[in-house]
Amino acid sequence: MSQASRQSGGRTQKARILAALERAGARGVDRTAFLGPETADFLPPVLQFAARIGELRADGHNIEAHGRRNRCVVYRLVAEPAQEPVPAAPNRSGSDAEAADVLFETAPASRSAFDPWDGDRP
């Protein structure tokens, strides 16, 4: 076990930040809570706070940036939105499918007024 791991009690920086976000509620947490010798959880500082927030978001946590405090962005953990079922796509057949194909055809290339080319295109 590394010294940093022993100092943090085995908790990852993401786990520490997530716990702080849960405790803070609507008040939120900014990066200054994890800087300096006296962090929010009395453990070593978290120097890449925004990167850990990004990782928590990638893990599926709903975290929003909400204003500023101490010249830093304040982050809040938002309750997960209710999952609504996604309606199934309608079955396209016959004339509906043909109409959709016509709608999404690509237009022929035309010259732009901002195109510097004066000659004929190959």
Secondary structure, 3 states (H helix, E strand, C coil): CCHHHHHCCCCCHHHHHHHHHHHHHHHCECHHHHCCCCCCCCCCCCCCHHHHHHHHHHCCCCEEEEEEECCEEEEEECCCCCCCCCCCCCCCCCHHHHHHHHHCCCCCCCCCCCCCCCCCCC
